[in-house]
Amino acid sequence: MAYQALYRTWRPQTFGDMVGQEVVTRTLRNALVTEQISHAYLFTGPRGTGKTSAAKIFAKAVNCLHPIDGEPDGTCEICQAADNGTLGDIIELDAASNNGVDEIREIREDVNYAPTLGKYKVYIIDEVHMLSTGAFNALLKTLEEPPANVIFILATTEPQKIPATIISRTQRFDFRRIDAKDAYERMIYILQERGNTYDENAVRVIANAADGGMRDALSILDQALSFGNGEVTLENSLLVTGSVTQTLLGEYVSAVVHQESKTALAKLSEVLTAGKDAGRFIEDLISYARDLLLSSEAPELISLVPDENFNTLAKEQDPTIWYNMIDTLNETQQQLRFTNRPSIYLEVLTVKLSQPARSMVVAQVAQAVTVQHPNNQAPTSEVVNKPQVAAEVQPTPVQAVEASSQTPEPVVQAAEIETVTRPAVNEAPQVRVAGKASTEPKDLFVVLNEATRGDLNRIVGVWADIIATLPISFQAMLNTAKPIAASPNGMVLGFDFEIFRDNTKRNQELVDILTEKVRALTNAANERKLVLITNEDWPTLRGEWINVHKQGQPNQPEKAAEQQNEVEPIEAALEEPLEANVEQSPVVTEALDLFGSEMVEVSQD
């Protein structure tokens, strides 16, 4: 007889043989014992989790002449015929290749005929979501009220594609992914029954690589047996699955958490040189970080055998390290789907994981400043001394709107942190955090005081290119935003929705990328500070700024008044004209230069 794959040879023949689906098998057995048999069932779940096997076992058990506690005895005439595939009362239909109305019409005609040998005719329709709309409609009435001796079992991996009218007429059973531990135990049982030699760690690698599918696990095991001439070794399993050894994973993770970028990059080079798959490497890292996270809280749930490196990492490192690592790995895993150069992403990932301290410290101090000082005042009694955090202290345009009698304070640029000592007596050093994005009206007015049409035109000209080069998630936030004013040191973005404005402000990575791209594509000398507003608030804020200038700018500092005289000449008119008596004023001249003459009608939805 020709060789059969393991997943076919060791297909479960009873509910007791099934792995990881105790809820489903117990319910079906009880239904058979109590004879509470429904006319239609829907089996859903990921591939390789036992849907079709359960359907065949149920079809055999419901017709078995001598069932034992809801299980087929496997020895009677009907069980033997079902196992050999010669029982005409069990009809299997692949909806992927038989998805038309004609095939369903044949079923509607056949159900009227009585079973030939068993008590029930059982129709097993696999991948039922592939049926056409017409086929579903043709099946609907028959599925709702079939003859008393007919049972339908529908199996699918995509239940969301099945009409609700079909689902409501069935009993639904959701098959879950098979736990790696259950898959491991099943493969050990099969190897022992076959008499093959194996390495337990090798079988664990295969169980993890199967990703919840028993059929996938047996297929990989089949490959490993063929590659190793009937022996399953760790090296063969790693080669077949494309996984990385636990030792190498531990060395890589140890290097990145100790901020040893060169060592981590060397370990990554070993992985890539060995031809390992980048996606599989990310998955292995996620599993490793997950096990480290669970090692202290639930050690019985970890999927690997702890070694010395693993135990050291689990004891020395704080759990937040693994939270952040898993988040970063998940983000990179999504990016790998859209690139042909995964090695570059892995190298960037390695450097990013090796330098987490700076971003973590910035986030923590920024949060402390926000919570303890809601008015954006810096704390006066805390000093942050981080040697790896460098800052560049420069005066910013915000100082232009502070009171003229107040001594300007240096503000740390680019959301960086530094200890700043003021010369005043009896004052403690302060920690100041300056972001690149603001929603404050005073910052908007600073940009408008220096804004020119030329700066705005340069940004508008490259805006589409900037958006196109951003990651998809960032594009979604900025698709409804547009530049509405700009100066050499700042730019104003108007958002259609407040939630996108707020999310953009909170996302420091997006702000950093955006300001850098604007600087690069406009050939600017420095990065512009972002001011984020909603388009709904723009007319009001613009009006307030115009009114301030109409009144002679009484609330503006002298420095801002001096800057007012340096604005470029008029190139356009205001979007909304002012009264005739104001039209000739220098303020209107500036406004015309800034906003242009195009008329915009704002309507409320």
C-alpha positions in Angstrom: 0.0 0.0 0.0 1.2 3.5 -0.8 2.5 5.6 2.0 -0.1 7.9 3.7 0.7 11.1 5.5 0.7 11.0 9.2 -2.3 13.3 9.5 -4.3 10.8 7.4 -3.0 7.7 9.1 -3.6 9.1 12.5 -6.9 10.8 11.9 -9.1 10.5 15.0 -11.5 7.6 14.8 -13.4 8.4 18.0 -14.1 11.5 20.0 -11.6 10.3 22.6 -8.9 10.5 20.0 -9.5 14.1 19.3 -7.1 16.6 20.9 -7.9 19.9 22.5 -11.7 20.0 21.8 -13.1 18.6 25.0 -16.1 20.9 25.1 -17.2 20.0 21.6 -16.6 16.3 21.9 -18.4 16.1 25.3 -21.4 17.9 23.9 -21.7 15.7 20.9 -21.3 12.5 22.9 -24.0 13.6 25.3 -26.3 14.5 22.4 -25.9 10.9 21.0 -26.4 9.3 24.4 -29.6 11.2 25.1 -30.7 11.1 21.5 -31.1 14.8 21.4 -29.8 15.0 17.8 -30.3 18.2 15.9 -31.0 18.3 12.2 -28.1 20.7 11.4 -24.7 21.5 12.9 -22.1 24.2 12.1 -18.5 23.5 12.9 -16.3 26.6 12.8 -12.6 27.2 13.7 -9.1 27.5 12.3 -7.7 25.0 9.9 -6.5 21.7 11.2 -8.4 21.7 14.5 -10.6 18.7 13.8 -13.8 20.0 12.2 -14.0 17.5 9.4 -12.8 14.7 11.7 -15.5 15.4 14.3 -18.1 15.5 11.5 -17.0 12.0 10.3 -16.9 10.6 13.8 -20.4 12.0 14.6 -21.8 10.6 11.3 -20.3 7.2 12.1 -21.5 7.3 15.7 -25.1 8.3 14.9 -25.4 5.3 12.6 -23.4 2.8 14.7 -25.2 -0.4 15.6 -23.6 -0.8 19.0 -22.5 2.7 20.2 -20.6 2.9 23.6 -21.3 6.1 25.6 -21.8 8.1 22.4 -18.7 6.6 20.7 -18.8 4.4 17.6 -17.6 0.8 18.5 -15.5 0.6 15.3 -16.3 -3.1 14.7 -19.9 -3.1 13.4 -20.8 -3.3 9.7 -21.6 0.4 9.5 -18.4 1.6 11.3 -16.3 -0.6 9.0 -18.0 0.7 5.9 -17.6 4.3 7.1 -13.9 3.8 7.8 -13.4 2.3 4.3 -15.4 5.2 2.7 -18.0 2.8 1.2 -21.0 3.9 3.4 -23.4 5.6 1.0 -25.4 7.2 3.8 -22.4 9.6 4.6 -22.1 12.1 1.8 -19.1 14.5 1.8 -19.3 17.6 -0.4 -16.5 20.1 -1.0 -18.2 23.4 -1.4 -15.1 25.0 -2.8 -15.5 23.0 -6.0 -19.3 22.3 -5.8 -20.6 25.8 -5.0 -23.4 26.2 -7.5 -27.1 26.0 -7.3 -27.3 22.7 -9.4 -25.3 20.8 -6.7 -27.6 22.0 -3.9 -30.6 21.1 -6.0 -29.3 17.5 -6.3 -29.0 17.4 -2.5 -32.6 18.7 -2.2 -33.8 15.8 -4.3 -31.6 13.2 -2.6 -32.8 14.0 0.9 -36.2 12.6 0.0 -34.8 9.1 -0.3 -34.4 7.0 2.8 -30.9 5.8 4.1 -29.7 2.6 2.5 -28.0 1.0 5.5 -27.9 3.4 8.5 -30.5 5.2 10.5 -29.5 8.7 9.1 -28.2 10.2 5.9 -25.5 12.6 7.0 -24.4 15.4 4.6 -21.0 16.9 5.4 -20.4 20.1 3.5 -16.8 21.3 3.9 -15.8 24.9 3.4 -19.4 25.8 3.2 -18.7 29.6 3.1 -17.6 29.0 -0.6 -21.2 28.4 -1.6 -22.7 31.1 -3.9 -25.6 33.3 -2.8 -28.0 31.3 -5.0 -26.7 28.0 -3.5 -27.3 29.3 0.0 -30.8 30.3 -0.9 -31.5 26.9 -2.4 -30.2 25.2 0.7 -32.1 27.4 3.1 -35.5 25.7 3.2 -34.1 22.2 3.1 -31.7 23.1 6.0 -34.6 24.4 8.0 -37.0 21.5 7.6 -35.2 18.4 6.3 -36.7 14.9 6.6 -36.5 13.3 10.0 -33.7 10.9 8.9 -31.3 13.6 7.5 -28.6 15.5 9.3 -26.5 18.3 7.8 -23.0 19.1 9.2 -21.5 22.3 7.8 -17.8 23.0 8.3 -16.0 26.3 7.7 -13.0 28.4 8.6 -14.8 31.7 7.9 -18.2 31.8 9.6 -18.5 35.5 9.0 -19.1 34.8 5.3 -22.1 32.5 6.0 -25.6 34.2 5.9 -27.2 34.8 9.3 -30.3 32.9 8.0 -28.2 29.8 7.7 -26.4 30.1 11.0 -29.6 30.6 12.9 -30.9 27.2 11.7 -27.9 25.3 13.0 -26.2 24.4 16.3 -22.9 26.1 16.2 -19.7 24.6 17.6 -16.5 26.7 17.7 -13.3 24.7 17.5 -10.4 26.4 19.3 -6.7 26.4 18.4 -5.0 23.4 19.8 -2.6 24.2 22.7 1.1 23.5 22.0 1.1 21.2 25.0 -1.7 19.1 23.7 -0.1 18.9 20.3 3.2 17.9 21.9 1.6 15.0 23.8 -0.3 13.8 20.8 2.9 13.7 18.7 4.8 11.9 21.5 2.1 9.3 21.5 2.3 8.8 17.8 6.1 8.6 17.8 6.0 6.0 20.5 3.4 3.9 18.7 5.5 4.0 15.5 8.7 3.3 17.4 10.6 6.3 16.2 13.4 7.9 18.2 12.9 11.6 19.0 14.2 14.5 21.0 11.5 16.0 23.3 12.8 19.6 22.6 12.5 18.9 18.9 8.9 17.9 19.3 8.2 21.1 21.3 9.7 23.2 18.5 7.3 21.5 16.0 4.3 22.0 18.4 5.1 25.7 18.7 5.6 26.1 14.9 2.2 24.4 14.2 0.4 27.6 15.6 -2.6 25.7 16.9 -3.2 23.3 14.1 -2.9 19.6 14.8 -2.8 18.8 11.1 0.0 21.3 10.5 1.9 19.7 13.5 1.7 16.2 12.0 2.7 17.5 8.5 5.8 19.2 10.0 6.5 16.0 12.0 6.3 14.0 8.8 8.8 16.3 7.2 11.2 16.0 10.1 11.0 12.2 10.0 11.7 12.1 6.3 14.6 14.6 6.7 16.1 12.6 9.6 15.5 9.1 8.2 12.9 8.2 10.9 14.6 10.2 13.7 13.4 13.5 15.0 16.3 15.7 16.2 16.4 19.3 17.4 18.6 20.3 14.5 16.3 18.7 12.0 13.2 20.3 13.5 14.8 23.8 13.5 15.8 23.3 9.8 12.3 22.1 8.8 10.4 24.8 10.7 12.9 27.7 10.1 13.0 28.3 13.8 15.9 29.6 15.9 17.5 27.7 18.7 16.5 28.6 22.2 20.2 29.3 23.0 20.5 31.8 20.2 17.2 33.5 21.1 18.4 33.8 24.7 21.7 35.4 23.7 20.0 37.8 21.3 17.4 38.9 23.9 20.1 39.2 26.6 22.1 41.4 24.3 19.3 43.8 23.5 18.1 44.2 27.1 21.6 45.0 28.2 21.8 47.6 25.3 24.7 45.8 23.5 23.7 46.7 20.0 26.8 45.2 18.3 26.4 41.9 20.0 22.7 41.8 19.2 23.4 42.6 15.5 26.0 39.9 15.4 23.5 37.4 16.7 21.0 38.6 14.1 23.6 38.1 11.4 23.9 34.5 12.5 20.2 34.0 12.2 20.0 35.6 8.7 23.1 33.7 7.5 21.5 30.4 8.5 18.6 31.3 6.2 16.0 31.6 8.9 12.7 33.1 7.9 12.3 36.7 9.2 8.7 36.2 10.1 9.4 33.0 12.0 12.2 34.8 13.9 9.8 37.5 15.0 7.3 34.9 16.1 10.0 33.0 18.1 11.0 36.2 19.8 7.4 37.0 20.7 7.0 33.5 22.2 10.3 33.9 24.1 9.3 37.3 25.5 5.9 35.9 26.4 7.4 33.0 28.3 9.7 35.5 30.2 6.7 37.5 31.1 4.8 34.5 32.4 7.8 32.9 34.2 7.1 34.7 37.4 3.3 34.8 37.4 2.4 31.4 35.8 5.5 29.3 35.2 3.3 26.3 34.3 2.1 28.1 31.2 5.6 28.6 29.6 6.1 26.6 26.4 9.9 26.0 26.6 12.3 24.3 29.0 14.0 27.1 30.9 17.8 27.2 30.6 20.4 29.3 32.6 20.1 32.3 30.3 16.3 32.2 30.5 16.3 32.1 34.3 18.8 34.9 34.5 16.7 37.2 32.3 13.5 36.3 34.2 15.1 37.2 37.5 17.0 40.3 36.6 14.6 42.2 34.3 11.4 44.0 35.1 8.2 42.7 33.4 7.7 46.1 31.7 10.7 45.2 29.5 8.8 42.3 28.0 5.6 44.3 27.6 7.4 46.9 25.5 9.4 44.3 23.6 6.2 42.4 22.6 4.6 45.7 21.4 7.6 46.5 19.3 7.8 43.0 17.9 4.2 43.1 16.9 4.6 46.4 15.2 7.6 45.1 13.2 5.7 41.9 12.3 3.1 44.0 10.6 5.7 46.0 8.7 7.3 42.8 7.4 4.2 42.1 5.4 4.9 45.1 3.1 8.6 44.8 2.4 10.9 42.8 0.2 13.9 43.6 2.4 13.0 42.1 5.8 16.7 42.1 7.0 16.6 45.9 7.1 13.6 45.9 9.4 15.2 43.3 11.6 18.4 45.4 11.9 16.3 48.5 12.8 14.3 46.4 15.3 17.5 45.2 16.9 18.9 48.8 17.4 15.5 50.0 18.6 15.3 47.2 21.2 18.8 47.9 22.3 18.1 51.5 23.1 14.8 51.6 25.0 16.0 53.6 28.0 15.9 57.0 26.3 12.3 56.7 25.1 11.1 55.2 28.3 12.6 57.9 30.5 11.2 60.6 28.2 7.7 59.1 28.4 7.8 58.6 32.2 9.0 62.2 32.9 6.6 63.6 30.4 3.7 61.8 32.1 4.9 63.0 35.5 5.0 66.6 34.2 1.5 66.3 32.7 0.0 64.8 35.9 1.7 66.9 38.5 1.8 70.2 36.6 -1.4 70.5 34.4 -0.5 74.1 33.5 2.6 73.0 31.7 4.8 74.2 34.6 7.9 72.2 35.2 8.4 70.5 38.6 10.8 72.2 40.9 12.1 69.5 43.1 13.1 66.6 40.8 16.2 66.2 38.8 16.7 63.5 36.1 20.2 62.4 35.6 20.4 60.1 32.6 23.8 60.1 31.0 22.5 58.5 27.8 19.9 61.3 27.3 21.4 64.3 25.5 19.5 67.6 25.1 20.1 70.8 23.2 18.8 73.9 25.0 17.6 76.6 22.7 15.2 79.5 23.0 11.9 78.8 21.3 9.2 81.0 19.7 7.0 80.3 22.7 9.1 82.8 24.6 7.7 85.5 22.4 4.3 85.4 24.0 5.5 85.3 27.6 5.3 88.5 29.7 8.1 90.9 28.9 9.0 91.2 32.5 9.6 87.5 32.9 13.1 86.1 32.1 12.8 83.6 29.3 13.4 80.0 30.4 15.4 77.6 28.2 13.2 74.8 26.9 14.5 71.4 25.9 13.8 70.7 22.2 12.6 67.5 20.6 10.9 66.1 23.7 14.3 65.5 25.3 15.2 65.9 29.0 17.9 67.8 30.8 18.6 69.3 34.2 18.3 73.1 33.8 19.6 75.3 36.6 18.1 78.8 36.8 20.3 81.6 38.2 17.7 82.7 40.8 18.5 82.2 44.4 17.0 79.3 46.5 15.4 77.7 43.4 15.9 74.0 42.8 16.9 72.7 39.3 14.0 72.1 37.0 13.1 69.4 34.5 11.5 70.8 31.4 9.9 68.8 28.6 9.2 70.5 25.3 7.3 68.6 22.7 7.1 69.4 18.9 3.3 69.6 18.8 0.9 71.9 20.6 -2.8 72.7 20.7 -2.4 76.0 22.6 -3.8 79.2 21.0 -0.7 81.1 22.2 1.6 78.8 20.1 -0.8 79.3 17.1 -0.4 83.1 17.5 3.3 82.8 17.5 3.3 80.9 14.2 0.9 83.4 12.7 3.1 86.4 13.8 5.9 85.0 11.6 3.9 83.2 8.9 4.4 83.8 5.2 2.6 82.6 2.1 5.9 81.3 0.8 6.4 78.9 3.8 2.9 77.7 3.4 3.2 77.1 -0.3 6.4 75.1 0.2 4.8 72.8 2.7 1.5 72.4 0.7 3.6 71.5 -2.4 5.2 68.5 -0.7 2.3 67.5 1.7 1.0 64.7 -0.5 4.5 63.2 -0.8 5.0 63.4 3.0 1.7 61.5 3.6 2.5 58.9 1.0 5.8 58.0 2.7 4.3 57.5 6.2 3.2 54.1 7.6 -0.4 53.1 7.0 -1.5 53.7 10.6 0.0 57.3 10.5 -1.6 58.0 7.1 -5.0 57.2 8.6 -4.6 59.9 11.2 -3.3 62.6 8.8 -5.6 61.9 5.8 -8.1 64.5 7.1 -5.4 67.1 8.0 -4.0 69.9 5.9 -1.5 72.8 6.4 -3.3 76.1 6.8 -0.4 78.4 7.9 3.4 78.2 8.2 6.3 80.2 9.3 10.1 79.5 9.3 9.8 78.0 12.8 6.3 76.5 12.8 3.3 75.2 10.9 -0.4 74.9 11.6 -2.3 71.7 10.7 -6.1 71.8 10.6 -8.0 68.5 11.3 -11.5 67.7 10.4 -12.0 65.7 13.6 -10.8 66.4 17.1 -9.9 62.8 17.9 -7.3 62.7 15.1 -5.8 66.0 16.3 -5.5 64.6 19.9 -4.1 61.2 18.8 -1.5 63.0 16.6 -0.4 65.2 19.5 0.0 62.1 21.8 1.9 60.1 19.2 5.5 61.4 19.7 6.8 59.0 17.0 4.4 60.4 14.4 5.3 64.0 15.4 9.0 63.3 15.1 8.7 61.7 11.7 6.4 64.4 10.4 8.5 67.3 11.5 11.7 65.7 10.1 10.1 64.9 6.7 8.7 68.5 6.5 12.2 69.8 7.2 13.9 67.6 4.7 11.5 68.0 1.8 11.3 71.8 2.2 15.0 72.2 2.7 14.4 74.1 5.9 17.3 74.9 8.3 15.4 73.6 11.4 12.4 71.5 12.3 9.1 73.4 12.6 7.0 73.2 15.7 3.6 71.8 15.0 0.4 73.5 16.1 -2.7 71.3 15.8 -6.2 72.7 15.6 -9.5 71.6 14.3 -11.0 73.2 11.1 -14.1 74.0 13.1 -12.0 76.2 15.5 -9.9 77.8 12.8 -12.2 80.8 11.9 -12.6 81.7 15.6 -8.9 81.5 16.4 -8.0 83.4 13.2 -10.5 86.1 14.2 -9.0 86.4 17.7 -5.6 86.9 16.2 -6.8 89.6 13.8 -8.6 91.3 16.7 -5.4 91.4 18.8 -3.6 93.1 16.0 -6.4 95.5 15.3 -6.2 96.6 18.9 -2.5 97.3 18.6 -1.5 94.0 20.2 -1.7 95.2 23.8 -1.2 91.7 25.1 1.8 90.7 23.0 5.4 91.1 24.3 7.7 93.7 22.7 9.6 90.9 20.9 6.5 89.8 19.0 5.7 93.4 18.1 9.1 93.7 16.6 8.6 90.5 14.6 5.4 91.9 13.3 7.3 94.5 11.2 9.3 91.8 9.4 6.4 90.0 7.6 6.6 89.7 3.8 4.5 91.9 1.5 0.9 91.0 0.5 0.4 88.2 -2.1 -3.3 87.4 -1.7 -6.4 88.5 0.1 -8.2 87.1 3.2 -10.6 84.2 2.8 -13.3 86.4 4.4 -13.1 90.1 3.7 -13.2 92.6 6.6 -15.2 95.9 6.8 -14.1 98.7 4.5 -12.6 100.7 7.4 -10.3 97.9 8.3 -9.3 96.8 4.8 -6.5 99.3 4.5 -4.8 98.5 7.9 -1.4 96.8 8.0 -3.0 94.0 10.0 -5.3 93.2 7.1 -2.4 93.4 4.7 -0.6 90.7 6.8 -3.8 88.6 7.0 -4.2 88.7 3.2 -0.6 87.6 2.8 -1.1 84.7 5.2 -4.4 83.3 4.3 -5.0 84.1 0.6 -8.2 85.3 -1.1 -10.0 82.1 -1.7 -13.5 82.0 -0.3 -14.4 79.0 1.9 -17.9 78.2 3.1 -18.1 76.4 6.4 -21.3 74.4 7.0 -22.3 72.4 10.0 -23.4 68.8 9.3 
